[in-house]
Amino acid sequence: MKAGKDKVIAFHYTLTVDGEKVESSHEGGQPLWILLGHGQLIPGLEKALEDHGAGDSLQVEIAPADGYGERQEGQIQRVPKKYFQQGNRLKPGMVTVLSLKQGGQRAVTVHKVGMSTVDVDMNHPMAGKTLNFDVAIQEVRDATEEEIQHGHAHPPGAEAH
């Protein structure tokens, strides 16, 4: 079976940027389970996985436009510390998670820390970077109706939630 929209795919990956390993699913031992076509992956990786099957390995280079976008100047925002879980421990250069007023979260880079506020760069930490993925596909299957309704894959053992 080949990967495509509404297919569940399990894969291991290693991400490198500028020759340095950034993250790898191999370290946790469990593959990443994704429902393709539902915005769970950056566009370039999702497109690269299409039409591949279990047992396939691929190396994918993703330009910023198909990853986290180009860096945009003028994206520094001042945010009250209360929107950060560990506001008092933040230091310039750290990547942290910002809780958004409208719900959800966003990865940001700390620019400056004040007494009650934090200046953050709202660009994604990987914006403007070329991403290199080494991918090994473990499984491809049809999604269940429930997975399609929920908009995400249910790995083995997590079918009901």
N, C-alpha and C positions, 0 to 999 in steps of 0.2 A: 504494500500500500504506500502511496506517495503522500507527502505532506501537502496541505493546502488549507483553504478556508474551512472552518468548522471541523478540523482534524485536531486531535490531541497528540502532541509530540513530547516525548521525554528525551532529553539530551544532556550530555556533559559538555562543559565549555571551559576554556581558559581565555581570559581577556588580557591583552597586553596593549600598552600605550607607550609610545616612544621607547620601545624595547624593554619596558618594565612590566612584570606581571602585576595586574591590578586586582584581579579576583579569579577564583576558579571554583567550580562546583565539585571538583574532585576532592577537595579538602574536607567537605562535609560528607562525602560518600554517596549522597543521594543526587540523582539527576534532577534537572529543572523540568517541571511539567507545565506546558503552555497550551492554551487553546488558540490556535492560529486564526488570524483575521479579526481579532477583538481588541487590538491595541495594547497587548501585554508586552510586546517587544518593540524596540526601536525599528523603524521602517526598513532599514537596510538589512538587518539580521532576519527579520520576518521574510522578506523577499528572497534572501539567500537560501532559506530553509525549504521553500516551496519546491515541490517535485523531487524531493529527496526521501529516501526510505530508511528503515531500520538497518543498521550496520554501516551506513554511509558516514564518512568523515570528510570534513571540508575546512579549508582555511578561507576566511572572509575578511577583506579589508573594507571598512566602512568609512566613507568621507563624512565630515561634520554635517553636511546637509541631510544625510540619511541616518544620522545618529542623534546627537543631542543639539544639533544646530550650530550655527556660527556664534562666536562670542559677540555680544552687543555692548558697546560702551554706554555709560550712563545708567547702569543697572544697580547702582548702590542705593540701598534703602535703609533708613533708620527704623528699628523695630524695638518695642519695649521688651525687656528681658523676660517678662512673664510668658511670652510666646515660645520660649525655649525650655526644654526639660532640665537642662543643666546650665542655665544662664550664667551662674557665677563662676563656672569652670571654663568658659570659652576663652580662647586666645586667637589672635589674628592668624590666618592661614588654615585654621581648622575647618573641616567640612562638618556640618551639622544639619539637623532636620528642623525646619520651621513649620509650626502648626499654622495653617491658613485660616483666616476668619470665616471664609466660605466653606470650610471643611477640607479635609485632606491635609497632605503634608508636601513639603518641597525640600530637596537637598539644596543647601546654600553654602557659600564660603564666607567665613567671618573675616571682615575687613578691619574693623576697629571695635573695641569694647569700652563702653563708658560706664558711669555709675549705675544708670537705670536703663540704658539703651544699648543696642548692638547694631553697628552698621554692617550689613551683609551684602554680598554680591549675589544678585538674584539669578545670574547665569548659572545653568547647571554646571557642576564641577568638571564635567567632561565636554562642555561646549567648546567648539573650535578644535577638537582633537580628532585625529584619525584613530579609529578603533580596530584592533586586529583580534579576531576571534578564531580559536581553534575548536571546532565542534565535532562531537561524536554522537550520532543519533542512535538512541537505544530502542525506541519504540514509536510507532505511528499507528493510531487507531481512529475510528470514527468517534466523534463526541456524542455523549448522551444528550437527550433533550434537556435534562436538568442542567448539564454543563453549559449548553448554549444559552439557556434562560439566565443562568447566573453570570455568564460572561467570562468564566475561567475554568480551567481543568481541575478535576478531582483526582489527585494521585491515589494509588492503592492505599487503602486504609483510611482515606479521608472522603469517602463517597458521600456520606450523610453529614450535613452541617446545618 
